[in-house]
Amino acid sequence: MTVGTLPRQQDLPAPRSRPWLWWVIVLLALPIVAHSWTYILGPSHFGPRFRTSFLEHPWVIIAHTLFGPLALGFGPFQFVPSIRDTHPRLHRIMGRTYVVSSLVTGAAGLYLAVYSFGGMVSHLGFGTLALALIGTTVVAYRRALHRDFVHHRQWMLRSYSLIYASVTLRILLPLLVVLRAGQFQPAYRMVAWLCWIPNVVLAEWWIRRSAD
């Protein structure tokens, strides 16, 4: 993720200062990583609402479900100071993997947003998410190239909060379906926005809190 090791000073709060939070993030992400990769096996692993979409856009969906979990799984380990400081080469390898995976995921997500279930509200929600993911990841990588590691980490946190939408979507969608009296379509339209906006707000709060 970086060209060199990140400085300790002016750093974001590290996992060692909030180990329980880091573990919560990881433990919620790993089942989604495993589950998402089952989609690569074919349309039989999709629900009936999304099976047709897989058959119409198989390679884009495979790219999305292959690279998205890579970014989701590698992301938390990029914020571990012991890896970053003691194994900078490993940090860079994982970081570059994260960047490539996020960009592929964002590009595939932008394409799929046009065909997403739920109409224009869903198209705009998931399309905005994809554009934001691409934008934050590019800015984060450029900050690393310029050795501006403080802002690099801040933008990577924003990027990962968007990748983490795959987790919050799966948590919120069943709850929204219940709140909408079992109606899937309005719940899906809502989750197209709610799966990522709260994540970004929390990431921004964390960044500003660490700068105080």
Z-matrix of the N, CA and C atoms (Angstrom, degrees):
N
C 1 1.449
C 2 1.513 1 111.20
N 3 1.308 2 116.92 1 -23.68
C 4 1.446 3 120.49 2 -177.45
C 5 1.521 4 110.09 3 -127.65
N 6 1.332 5 113.99 4 166.35
C 7 1.457 6 120.17 5 175.15
C 8 1.513 7 110.57 6 -83.85
N 9 1.299 8 117.08 7 -30.70
C 10 1.459 9 122.38 8 178.43
C 11 1.508 10 109.26 9 -140.93
N 12 1.291 11 116.49 10 -174.05
C 13 1.456 12 119.29 11 179.64
C 14 1.519 13 110.01 12 -75.96
N 15 1.313 14 115.93 13 150.56
C 16 1.448 15 121.09 14 -178.97
C 17 1.522 16 110.58 15 -81.95
N 18 1.317 17 117.46 16 146.46
C 19 1.461 18 119.25 17 178.65
C 20 1.514 19 110.75 18 -71.91
N 21 1.316 20 115.72 19 149.99
C 22 1.456 21 120.00 20 178.25
C 23 1.520 22 111.30 21 -75.37
N 24 1.330 23 117.31 22 -34.50
C 25 1.449 24 119.43 23 -176.61
C 26 1.526 25 110.22 24 -74.91
N 27 1.331 26 116.30 25 153.97
C 28 1.448 27 123.82 26 179.26
C 29 1.518 28 111.31 27 54.99
N 30 1.315 29 117.40 28 30.39
C 31 1.447 30 121.37 29 -177.54
C 32 1.516 31 110.09 30 -90.38
N 33 1.323 32 116.10 31 159.62
C 34 1.452 33 120.11 32 172.62
C 35 1.518 34 109.48 33 -69.01
N 36 1.319 35 118.07 34 156.02
C 37 1.459 36 119.68 35 177.33
C 38 1.521 37 110.67 36 -53.92
N 39 1.298 38 117.18 37 128.47
C 40 1.460 39 122.55 38 -172.01
C 41 1.514 40 110.95 39 -88.79
N 42 1.359 41 116.89 40 160.72
C 43 1.448 42 120.00 41 176.95
C 44 1.518 43 113.50 42 -55.22
N 45 1.345 44 118.44 43 -30.70
C 46 1.453 45 119.28 44 -178.46
C 47 1.525 46 111.90 45 -69.07
N 48 1.376 47 116.86 46 -20.53
C 49 1.455 48 119.76 47 176.96
C 50 1.517 49 111.93 48 -87.93
N 51 1.340 50 117.63 49 -18.85
C 52 1.451 51 123.13 50 177.29
C 53 1.532 52 108.52 51 -139.01
N 54 1.341 53 118.62 52 60.63
C 55 1.472 54 120.16 53 -173.61
C 56 1.517 55 112.96 54 -61.59
N 57 1.336 56 118.02 55 -34.02
C 58 1.456 57 120.36 56 -179.12
C 59 1.522 58 111.26 57 -64.30
N 60 1.341 59 117.10 58 -37.19
C 61 1.457 60 120.92 59 179.94
C 62 1.521 61 110.74 60 -67.46
N 63 1.330 62 116.01 61 -42.38
C 64 1.464 63 120.11 62 179.01
C 65 1.527 64 110.11 63 -61.36
N 66 1.332 65 116.56 64 -43.22
C 67 1.463 66 119.95 65 -179.70
C 68 1.523 67 111.62 66 -66.29
N 69 1.312 68 118.07 67 -37.16
C 70 1.466 69 120.64 68 176.73
C 71 1.525 70 110.09 69 -61.41
N 72 1.329 71 116.10 70 -45.33
C 73 1.468 72 120.88 71 179.49
C 74 1.527 73 110.59 72 -60.07
N 75 1.322 74 116.67 73 -46.12
C 76 1.465 75 120.74 74 -178.25
C 77 1.530 76 111.61 75 -66.82
N 78 1.314 77 116.62 76 -46.08
C 79 1.460 78 120.42 77 -175.94
C 80 1.532 79 112.44 78 -67.02
N 81 1.316 80 116.87 79 -28.65
C 82 1.455 81 119.64 80 174.87
C 83 1.531 82 111.95 81 -78.89
N 84 1.336 83 116.37 82 -29.51
C 85 1.465 84 120.14 83 -176.79
C 86 1.526 85 113.01 84 -78.52
N 87 1.337 86 117.45 85 -40.21
C 88 1.463 87 119.60 86 -171.74
C 89 1.527 88 114.01 87 -61.15
N 90 1.338 89 120.27 88 -41.53
C 91 1.484 90 118.28 89 176.16
C 92 1.527 91 112.74 90 -61.41
N 93 1.333 92 117.05 91 -33.61
C 94 1.462 93 120.50 92 178.61
C 95 1.525 94 110.02 93 -69.34
N 96 1.331 95 116.72 94 -37.93
C 97 1.469 96 120.69 95 175.88
C 98 1.523 97 109.79 96 -58.32
N 99 1.320 98 116.82 97 -50.61
C 100 1.462 99 121.30 98 -178.45
C 101 1.525 100 111.57 99 -63.53
N 102 1.322 101 116.46 100 -44.33
C 103 1.461 102 120.43 101 -178.14
C 104 1.530 103 111.50 102 -66.82
N 105 1.331 104 117.02 103 -40.71
C 106 1.465 105 120.72 104 -177.59
C 107 1.516 106 111.93 105 -62.59
N 108 1.319 107 116.93 106 -36.51
C 109 1.463 108 119.48 107 -178.82
C 110 1.527 109 112.31 108 -68.77
N 111 1.321 110 118.31 109 -18.31
C 112 1.466 111 119.00 110 176.43
C 113 1.521 112 111.08 111 -67.48
N 114 1.336 113 116.85 112 -23.52
C 115 1.462 114 119.67 113 179.94
C 116 1.525 115 112.07 114 -65.40
N 117 1.328 116 116.38 115 -24.20
C 118 1.461 117 120.03 116 179.83
C 119 1.526 118 110.33 117 -64.28
N 120 1.318 119 116.77 118 -23.74
C 121 1.466 120 121.34 119 -176.18
C 122 1.517 121 113.28 120 -71.75
N 123 1.334 122 117.56 121 -14.05
C 124 1.450 123 118.22 122 175.36
C 125 1.505 124 114.34 123 135.37
N 126 1.355 125 116.13 124 175.55
C 127 1.467 126 121.42 125 -173.78
C 128 1.523 127 114.04 126 -65.69
N 129 1.332 128 117.98 127 -19.69
C 130 1.463 129 119.45 128 -179.12
C 131 1.524 130 112.03 129 -65.26
N 132 1.340 131 116.74 130 -17.97
C 133 1.463 132 120.55 131 -179.63
C 134 1.529 133 112.03 132 -90.39
N 135 1.331 134 117.48 133 -1.07
C 136 1.449 135 121.92 134 175.97
C 137 1.523 136 109.82 135 -97.11
N 138 1.330 137 115.00 136 152.22
C 139 1.445 138 119.76 137 173.42
C 140 1.516 139 110.19 138 -68.38
N 141 1.336 140 118.14 139 164.79
C 142 1.463 141 120.96 140 -176.14
C 143 1.527 142 113.55 141 -60.64
N 144 1.334 143 117.64 142 -28.81
C 145 1.465 144 120.25 143 -179.26
C 146 1.520 145 112.23 144 -69.51
N 147 1.332 146 117.69 145 -25.22
C 148 1.456 147 121.45 146 -172.52
C 149 1.535 148 113.19 147 -113.91
N 150 1.323 149 117.42 148 -3.69
C 151 1.466 150 120.44 149 -178.06
C 152 1.516 151 111.31 150 -64.24
N 153 1.326 152 116.87 151 -40.86
C 154 1.467 153 120.36 152 179.81
C 155 1.522 154 110.94 153 -62.88
N 156 1.325 155 116.34 154 -39.99
C 157 1.468 156 120.21 155 179.10
C 158 1.523 157 110.96 156 -61.86
N 159 1.347 158 116.91 157 -39.16
C 160 1.460 159 119.58 158 178.02
C 161 1.524 160 110.40 159 -62.58
N 162 1.318 161 117.00 160 -44.12
C 163 1.465 162 120.53 161 -177.89
C 164 1.525 163 111.58 162 -65.48
N 165 1.330 164 116.91 163 -28.91
C 166 1.464 165 120.55 164 -179.12
C 167 1.532 166 112.67 165 -85.07
N 168 1.330 167 117.93 166 -27.66
C 169 1.472 168 121.37 167 -176.53
C 170 1.533 169 110.26 168 -135.29
N 171 1.317 170 119.23 169 55.16
C 172 1.476 171 119.88 170 -170.74
C 173 1.515 172 114.21 171 -62.42
N 174 1.341 173 118.40 172 -43.24
C 175 1.458 174 119.35 173 -173.55
C 176 1.524 175 111.98 174 -72.52
N 177 1.325 176 116.45 175 -33.63
C 178 1.463 177 119.19 176 177.66
C 179 1.526 178 110.05 177 -68.67
N 180 1.323 179 116.60 178 -41.35
C 181 1.466 180 119.94 179 179.42
C 182 1.529 181 110.51 180 -68.08
N 183 1.323 182 117.56 181 -38.10
C 184 1.460 183 120.05 182 177.16
C 185 1.530 184 110.21 183 -62.85
N 186 1.332 185 117.28 184 -43.25
C 187 1.469 186 120.32 185 177.62
C 188 1.525 187 110.41 186 -61.23
N 189 1.326 188 116.32 187 -42.01
C 190 1.465 189 120.93 188 -179.03
C 191 1.527 190 111.51 189 -64.87
N 192 1.329 191 116.03 190 -43.43
C 193 1.470 192 119.92 191 -176.44
C 194 1.520 193 113.07 192 -85.06
N 195 1.330 194 118.41 193 -10.04
C 196 1.463 195 121.35 194 174.41
C 197 1.522 196 110.85 195 -88.75
N 198 1.335 197 116.68 196 -48.12
C 199 1.463 198 120.35 197 -173.68
C 200 1.532 199 112.59 198 -85.35
N 201 1.328 200 117.28 199 -29.68
C 202 1.461 201 119.42 200 177.97
C 203 1.520 202 112.81 201 -58.10
N 204 1.339 203 118.38 202 -50.34
C 205 1.465 204 119.55 203 177.40
C 206 1.526 205 113.41 204 -62.46
N 207 1.333 206 118.33 205 -31.13
C 208 1.469 207 119.91 206 176.19
C 209 1.528 208 110.29 207 -60.99
N 210 1.327 209 115.95 208 -47.86
C 211 1.468 210 119.80 209 179.27
C 212 1.526 211 110.69 210 -64.69
N 213 1.327 212 116.49 211 -41.86
C 214 1.461 213 120.49 212 -179.79
C 215 1.524 214 111.39 213 -62.68
N 216 1.332 215 117.08 214 -39.07
C 217 1.456 216 120.98 215 -178.14
C 218 1.516 217 114.19 216 -77.41
N 219 1.321 218 117.81 217 -38.14
C 220 1.462 219 121.09 218 -178.54
C 221 1.524 220 112.09 219 -77.80
N 222 1.329 221 117.16 220 -29.77
C 223 1.452 222 121.51 221 -172.08
C 224 1.520 223 116.03 222 -50.05
N 225 1.335 224 119.01 223 -53.49
C 226 1.472 225 119.24 224 -175.65
C 227 1.517 226 113.87 225 -60.09
N 228 1.331 227 117.38 226 -31.59
C 229 1.464 228 120.60 227 -176.21
C 230 1.526 229 111.80 228 -75.04
N 231 1.328 230 116.74 229 -14.70
C 232 1.456 231 120.26 230 175.97
C 233 1.523 232 111.76 231 -74.55
N 234 1.319 233 117.24 232 -14.96
C 235 1.458 234 120.94 233 -179.69
C 236 1.527 235 112.67 234 -101.66
N 237 1.327 236 116.75 235 10.09
C 238 1.471 237 121.08 236 179.35
C 239 1.527 238 108.76 237 -89.92
N 240 1.332 239 118.78 238 112.90
C 241 1.470 240 120.73 239 -176.14
C 242 1.524 241 113.60 240 -59.43
N 243 1.342 242 117.99 241 -36.03
C 244 1.463 243 119.43 242 -177.57
C 245 1.519 244 111.67 243 -64.70
N 246 1.331 245 117.30 244 -34.03
C 247 1.470 246 120.18 245 175.46
C 248 1.512 247 109.77 246 -73.15
N 249 1.309 248 116.65 247 -46.30
C 250 1.461 249 121.33 248 -176.63
C 251 1.521 250 112.23 249 -63.72
N 252 1.328 251 117.41 250 -40.51
C 253 1.458 252 121.04 251 -174.62
C 254 1.525 253 112.96 252 -85.92
N 255 1.340 254 116.30 253 -36.00
C 256 1.463 255 120.41 254 -175.26
C 257 1.524 256 112.74 255 -91.71
N 258 1.328 257 116.27 256 -30.40
C 259 1.473 258 121.02 257 -178.17
C 260 1.528 259 109.63 258 -128.17
N 261 1.329 260 117.93 259 67.11
C 262 1.469 261 120.32 260 -175.93
C 263 1.521 262 113.52 261 -61.04
N 264 1.347 263 117.01 262 -33.08
C 265 1.467 264 118.81 263 -179.99
C 266 1.521 265 110.64 264 -66.58
N 267 1.328 266 116.45 265 -42.74
C 268 1.468 267 120.56 266 176.75
C 269 1.529 268 109.87 267 -62.19
N 270 1.318 269 116.41 268 -40.45
C 271 1.465 270 121.35 269 178.01
C 272 1.521 271 110.62 270 -59.33
N 273 1.340 272 116.92 271 -43.36
C 274 1.463 273 120.39 272 -179.31
C 275 1.526 274 111.13 273 -67.81
N 276 1.334 275 117.26 274 -40.79
C 277 1.473 276 120.15 275 179.80
C 278 1.524 277 110.68 276 -63.04
N 279 1.336 278 115.72 277 -47.54
C 280 1.460 279 119.09 278 178.89
C 281 1.528 280 110.80 279 -64.29
N 282 1.329 281 115.78 280 -37.11
C 283 1.457 282 119.66 281 -179.69
C 284 1.510 283 112.69 282 -65.26
N 285 1.321 284 116.63 283 -42.79
C 286 1.473 285 119.46 284 178.76
C 287 1.528 286 110.62 285 -66.82
N 288 1.328 287 115.27 286 -36.79
C 289 1.468 288 119.02 287 175.12
C 290 1.519 289 110.41 288 -61.80
N 291 1.334 290 115.78 289 -42.14
C 292 1.466 291 120.39 290 178.21
C 293 1.528 292 111.30 291 -61.87
N 294 1.331 293 116.52 292 -45.69
C 295 1.464 294 120.61 293 -177.74
C 296 1.528 295 110.69 294 -61.91
N 297 1.330 296 116.86 295 -50.03
C 298 1.470 297 120.13 296 179.75
C 299 1.525 298 110.67 297 -60.82
N 300 1.334 299 116.37 298 -44.88
C 301 1.460 300 120.53 299 -178.86
C 302 1.525 301 111.49 300 -62.87
N 303 1.332 302 116.65 301 -40.84
C 304 1.466 303 120.38 302 179.93
C 305 1.521 304 111.63 303 -66.81
N 306 1.328 305 117.05 304 -40.26
C 307 1.462 306 120.05 305 -179.93
C 308 1.519 307 111.44 306 -67.79
N 309 1.334 308 116.82 307 -41.26
C 310 1.470 309 119.58 308 176.56
C 311 1.528 310 110.40 309 -64.86
N 312 1.321 311 116.11 310 -43.29
C 313 1.467 312 120.50 311 178.57
C 314 1.525 313 110.98 312 -61.28
N 315 1.325 314 116.26 313 -44.23
C 316 1.459 315 119.87 314 179.44
C 317 1.516 316 112.52 315 -63.96
N 318 1.344 317 116.65 316 -43.33
C 319 1.468 318 120.00 317 179.59
C 320 1.528 319 110.96 318 -64.55
N 321 1.337 320 116.49 319 -44.02
C 322 1.463 321 119.71 320 177.86
C 323 1.522 322 111.13 321 -65.57
N 324 1.335 323 116.56 322 -39.98
C 325 1.460 324 120.55 323 178.84
C 326 1.515 325 112.37 324 -64.03
N 327 1.341 326 116.54 325 -37.19
C 328 1.461 327 120.29 326 178.33
C 329 1.522 328 110.82 327 -64.61
N 330 1.323 329 115.79 328 -41.02
C 331 1.468 330 120.24 329 177.10
C 332 1.522 331 110.90 330 -64.55
N 333 1.344 332 116.57 331 -46.30
C 334 1.462 333 120.89 332 -176.41
C 335 1.527 334 112.33 333 -71.18
N 336 1.333 335 117.60 334 -23.89
C 337 1.463 336 120.32 335 179.87
C 338 1.524 337 111.65 336 -59.32
N 339 1.324 338 115.85 337 -31.40
C 340 1.467 339 120.18 338 179.72
C 341 1.525 340 110.99 339 -64.63
N 342 1.327 341 116.48 340 -27.84
C 343 1.469 342 121.47 341 -176.62
C 344 1.527 343 112.12 342 -109.21
N 345 1.319 344 117.38 343 10.51
C 346 1.462 345 119.75 344 -174.66
C 347 1.525 346 111.51 345 -66.48
N 348 1.314 347 114.61 346 150.21
C 349 1.458 348 122.31 347 178.72
C 350 1.529 349 109.58 348 -67.00
N 351 1.340 350 116.98 349 138.00
C 352 1.456 351 119.85 350 174.54
C 353 1.503 352 115.77 351 112.33
N 354 1.334 353 117.60 352 -3.47
C 355 1.456 354 119.50 353 175.57
C 356 1.515 355 114.57 354 84.61
N 357 1.336 356 115.93 355 -159.69
C 358 1.464 357 122.16 356 -170.84
C 359 1.523 358 112.84 357 -61.47
N 360 1.334 359 117.88 358 -36.43
C 361 1.471 360 119.81 359 -179.68
C 362 1.526 361 110.17 360 -61.22
N 363 1.334 362 116.59 361 -43.44
C 364 1.464 363 120.80 362 177.82
C 365 1.525 364 111.25 363 -68.78
N 366 1.336 365 116.57 364 -41.03
C 367 1.463 366 119.60 365 179.00
C 368 1.528 367 110.62 366 -56.65
N 369 1.330 368 115.67 367 -47.09
C 370 1.466 369 119.87 368 -177.68
C 371 1.531 370 111.56 369 -68.93
N 372 1.327 371 116.39 370 -39.93
C 373 1.462 372 119.43 371 -179.46
C 374 1.512 373 112.64 372 -62.93
N 375 1.331 374 116.20 373 -51.64
C 376 1.461 375 119.76 374 -178.82
C 377 1.526 376 111.72 375 -72.86
N 378 1.335 377 117.24 376 -31.86
C 379 1.467 378 119.73 377 176.72
C 380 1.517 379 111.97 378 -65.53
N 381 1.322 380 116.99 379 -41.87
C 382 1.464 381 121.09 380 177.30
C 383 1.521 382 110.81 381 -64.38
N 384 1.326 383 116.36 382 -40.89
C 385 1.461 384 120.78 383 176.16
C 386 1.525 385 111.00 384 -58.05
N 387 1.326 386 116.86 385 -46.35
C 388 1.467 387 120.70 386 -178.88
C 389 1.527 388 111.49 387 -63.06
N 390 1.330 389 116.83 388 -44.64
C 391 1.469 390 120.21 389 179.06
C 392 1.521 391 111.51 390 -63.80
N 393 1.333 392 116.11 391 -41.07
C 394 1.465 393 119.51 392 179.10
C 395 1.517 394 111.39 393 -64.68
N 396 1.337 395 117.06 394 -38.85
C 397 1.457 396 120.67 395 178.43
C 398 1.526 397 111.04 396 -63.28
N 399 1.313 398 116.38 397 -46.45
C 400 1.468 399 119.75 398 178.77
C 401 1.527 400 110.30 399 -61.69
N 402 1.331 401 116.50 400 -45.97
C 403 1.466 402 120.20 401 -176.96
C 404 1.515 403 113.36 402 -63.87
N 405 1.333 404 117.24 403 -47.75
C 406 1.464 405 119.44 404 -178.52
C 407 1.525 406 111.76 405 -66.01
N 408 1.324 407 116.80 406 -36.24
C 409 1.469 408 120.16 407 -179.61
C 410 1.525 409 111.10 408 -68.10
N 411 1.323 410 116.75 409 -41.92
C 412 1.471 411 120.67 410 178.49
C 413 1.528 412 110.34 411 -63.28
N 414 1.331 413 117.10 412 -45.33
C 415 1.467 414 119.97 413 179.63
C 416 1.527 415 110.17 414 -62.53
N 417 1.332 416 117.15 415 -42.08
C 418 1.464 417 120.71 416 179.89
C 419 1.519 418 111.33 417 -61.83
N 420 1.314 419 116.75 418 -43.02
C 421 1.463 420 120.16 419 -179.68
C 422 1.531 421 111.12 420 -66.94
N 423 1.314 422 116.98 421 -40.56
C 424 1.462 423 120.20 422 178.25
C 425 1.529 424 111.44 423 -64.31
N 426 1.326 425 116.97 424 -37.32
C 427 1.473 426 120.15 425 176.51
C 428 1.528 427 110.53 426 -61.71
N 429 1.346 428 116.52 427 -37.99
C 430 1.467 429 120.00 428 178.30
C 431 1.526 430 110.83 429 -66.55
N 432 1.326 431 116.05 430 -41.79
C 433 1.468 432 119.70 431 179.15
C 434 1.525 433 111.00 432 -61.41
N 435 1.317 434 117.26 433 -32.72
C 436 1.466 435 121.54 434 178.20
C 437 1.527 436 112.05 435 -89.01
N 438 1.343 437 116.21 436 6.92
C 439 1.454 438 123.32 437 177.85
C 440 1.531 439 112.33 438 59.85
N 441 1.299 440 115.57 439 28.06
C 442 1.460 441 121.58 440 174.08
C 443 1.534 442 106.42 441 -94.51
N 444 1.330 443 115.60 442 78.25
C 445 1.452 444 119.91 443 -167.79
C 446 1.527 445 113.78 444 -75.55
N 447 1.320 446 116.92 445 -24.79
C 448 1.464 447 119.00 446 177.21
C 449 1.529 448 109.86 447 -64.66
N 450 1.332 449 116.75 448 -51.23
C 451 1.461 450 119.81 449 179.19
C 452 1.526 451 111.76 450 -71.95
N 453 1.316 452 115.80 451 -28.33
C 454 1.464 453 119.81 452 175.10
C 455 1.535 454 110.62 453 -57.78
N 456 1.317 455 116.81 454 -48.00
C 457 1.458 456 120.23 455 -179.49
C 458 1.522 457 111.65 456 -66.67
N 459 1.319 458 116.56 457 -36.91
C 460 1.460 459 119.37 458 178.26
C 461 1.528 460 111.02 459 -62.62
N 462 1.324 461 117.01 460 -43.60
C 463 1.458 462 119.93 461 -179.20
C 464 1.521 463 111.55 462 -73.30
N 465 1.326 464 117.06 463 -29.99
C 466 1.457 465 119.17 464 174.97
C 467 1.529 466 110.97 465 -68.31
N 468 1.312 467 116.59 466 -35.35
C 469 1.463 468 119.66 467 176.12
C 470 1.525 469 110.20 468 -64.28
N 471 1.327 470 116.81 469 -41.55
C 472 1.473 471 119.83 470 175.88
C 473 1.525 472 110.40 471 -62.61
N 474 1.319 473 116.34 472 -43.49
C 475 1.466 474 120.33 473 179.21
C 476 1.526 475 111.37 474 -60.54
N 477 1.340 476 116.35 475 -46.11
C 478 1.460 477 118.71 476 -177.24
C 479 1.527 478 111.53 477 -68.81
N 480 1.331 479 117.14 478 -31.08
C 481 1.464 480 118.66 479 177.17
C 482 1.526 481 110.51 480 -62.55
N 483 1.335 482 117.21 481 -29.61
C 484 1.461 483 121.51 482 177.52
C 485 1.530 484 111.09 483 -77.70
N 486 1.326 485 117.23 484 -40.19
C 487 1.470 486 120.27 485 174.47
C 488 1.523 487 110.19 486 -59.69
N 489 1.323 488 115.38 487 -35.57
C 490 1.462 489 120.69 488 -176.78
C 491 1.526 490 112.33 489 -69.87
N 492 1.321 491 117.45 490 -4.73
C 493 1.459 492 121.08 491 174.48
C 494 1.522 493 111.59 492 -58.24
N 495 1.334 494 117.03 493 -27.53
C 496 1.468 495 119.59 494 178.40
C 497 1.517 496 111.57 495 -65.44
N 498 1.328 497 116.76 496 -27.12
C 499 1.467 498 121.00 497 176.87
C 500 1.524 499 110.26 498 -81.48
N 501 1.327 500 116.47 499 -49.99
C 502 1.463 501 119.27 500 -176.88
C 503 1.527 502 111.50 501 -65.54
N 504 1.325 503 117.53 502 -30.32
C 505 1.467 504 119.63 503 176.31
C 506 1.524 505 110.75 504 -60.44
N 507 1.318 506 115.81 505 -44.58
C 508 1.472 507 119.36 506 -177.21
C 509 1.533 508 112.59 507 -72.86
N 510 1.315 509 116.43 508 -22.89
C 511 1.462 510 119.63 509 175.20
C 512 1.527 511 110.61 510 -79.35
N 513 1.339 512 116.01 511 -43.76
C 514 1.458 513 120.47 512 -172.76
C 515 1.525 514 113.48 513 -80.24
N 516 1.332 515 117.66 514 -34.53
C 517 1.464 516 119.52 515 -172.52
C 518 1.531 517 113.07 516 -58.16
N 519 1.338 518 120.04 517 -48.26
C 520 1.474 519 118.48 518 178.06
C 521 1.532 520 112.38 519 -61.24
N 522 1.324 521 117.25 520 -36.46
C 523 1.459 522 120.52 521 179.16
C 524 1.529 523 111.07 522 -66.66
N 525 1.328 524 115.83 523 -40.45
C 526 1.461 525 119.85 524 179.25
C 527 1.525 526 111.69 525 -68.44
N 528 1.321 527 116.94 526 -36.10
C 529 1.467 528 120.20 527 176.31
C 530 1.529 529 110.15 528 -61.04
N 531 1.325 530 115.74 529 -42.22
C 532 1.472 531 119.75 530 177.55
C 533 1.528 532 110.15 531 -63.84
N 534 1.333 533 116.71 532 -45.08
C 535 1.460 534 120.23 533 -179.56
C 536 1.522 535 112.28 534 -63.86
N 537 1.345 536 116.37 535 -28.52
C 538 1.459 537 121.35 536 178.77
C 539 1.526 538 112.00 537 -94.58
N 540 1.334 539 115.55 538 24.06
C 541 1.472 540 121.89 539 175.06
C 542 1.521 541 112.36 540 57.90
N 543 1.342 542 116.21 541 38.93
C 544 1.453 543 120.77 542 176.18
C 545 1.515 544 115.22 543 84.47
N 546 1.322 545 118.08 544 3.39
C 547 1.470 546 121.08 545 179.93
C 548 1.532 547 109.46 546 -84.79
N 549 1.324 548 115.67 547 117.04
C 550 1.460 549 119.79 548 -174.09
C 551 1.525 550 112.25 549 -76.60
N 552 1.311 551 118.19 550 -42.98
C 553 1.463 552 120.39 551 -172.76
C 554 1.525 553 113.41 552 -60.97
N 555 1.335 554 120.17 553 -50.88
C 556 1.476 555 118.45 554 177.75
C 557 1.528 556 112.43 555 -63.21
N 558 1.336 557 116.75 556 -33.58
C 559 1.465 558 119.44 557 177.45
C 560 1.523 559 110.47 558 -65.68
N 561 1.322 560 117.25 559 -39.57
C 562 1.464 561 121.30 560 -179.28
C 563 1.527 562 110.81 561 -68.49
N 564 1.328 563 116.65 562 -36.10
C 565 1.464 564 119.42 563 176.31
C 566 1.529 565 110.82 564 -63.60
N 567 1.318 566 116.41 565 -39.82
C 568 1.463 567 120.08 566 179.26
C 569 1.521 568 111.31 567 -67.74
N 570 1.330 569 116.89 568 -42.47
C 571 1.463 570 119.67 569 -175.06
C 572 1.529 571 111.79 570 -71.43
N 573 1.336 572 117.32 571 -19.82
C 574 1.464 573 120.56 572 176.28
C 575 1.529 574 111.09 573 -60.21
N 576 1.327 575 117.10 574 -24.08
C 577 1.465 576 122.27 575 177.39
C 578 1.527 577 111.82 576 -106.50
N 579 1.330 578 115.76 577 -41.18
C 580 1.467 579 119.34 578 -175.04
C 581 1.524 580 113.30 579 -72.69
N 582 1.325 581 118.43 580 -16.43
C 583 1.464 582 119.74 581 -179.86
C 584 1.521 583 112.18 582 -72.58
N 585 1.350 584 117.42 583 -18.36
C 586 1.472 585 118.08 584 -176.51
C 587 1.529 586 115.10 585 -128.51
N 588 1.310 587 118.92 586 -28.28
C 589 1.468 588 118.96 587 -178.22
C 590 1.533 589 112.08 588 -61.63
N 591 1.350 590 119.95 589 -47.48
C 592 1.471 591 118.01 590 177.26
C 593 1.532 592 113.03 591 -60.57
N 594 1.337 593 117.31 592 -34.06
C 595 1.464 594 120.30 593 177.84
C 596 1.523 595 111.36 594 -61.22
N 597 1.323 596 115.86 595 -44.58
C 598 1.460 597 120.60 596 -179.34
C 599 1.526 598 110.63 597 -65.63
N 600 1.325 599 115.67 598 -40.73
C 601 1.468 600 119.61 599 179.09
C 602 1.527 601 110.56 600 -62.28
N 603 1.333 602 116.94 601 -43.67
C 604 1.459 603 120.45 602 179.19
C 605 1.526 604 111.59 603 -66.05
N 606 1.328 605 116.72 604 -40.38
C 607 1.469 606 119.90 605 178.04
C 608 1.520 607 110.76 606 -62.43
N 609 1.325 608 116.15 607 -42.06
C 610 1.467 609 119.89 608 -179.91
C 611 1.525 610 110.47 609 -66.40
N 612 1.323 611 117.13 610 -39.98
C 613 1.464 612 120.03 611 176.56
C 614 1.523 613 110.90 612 -61.14
N 615 1.337 614 116.35 613 -41.95
C 616 1.459 615 120.87 614 -179.94
C 617 1.527 616 111.38 615 -63.40
N 618 1.334 617 115.86 616 -41.85
C 619 1.468 618 121.12 617 179.89
C 620 1.531 619 110.43 618 -63.83
N 621 1.321 620 116.40 619 -46.64
C 622 1.465 621 120.18 620 -178.34
C 623 1.540 622 110.40 621 -68.90
N 624 1.309 623 116.61 622 -35.78
C 625 1.464 624 120.41 623 177.57
C 626 1.527 625 111.24 624 -62.42
N 627 1.340 626 115.95 625 -40.14
C 628 1.455 627 120.09 626 -178.18
C 629 1.522 628 111.88 627 -73.29
N 630 1.341 629 116.10 628 -20.22
C 631 1.471 630 119.35 629 -179.43
C 632 1.521 631 112.04 630 -85.10
N 633 1.340 632 117.67 631 -14.14
C 634 1.477 633 121.15 632 -178.89
C 635 1.518 634 111.69 633 -68.72
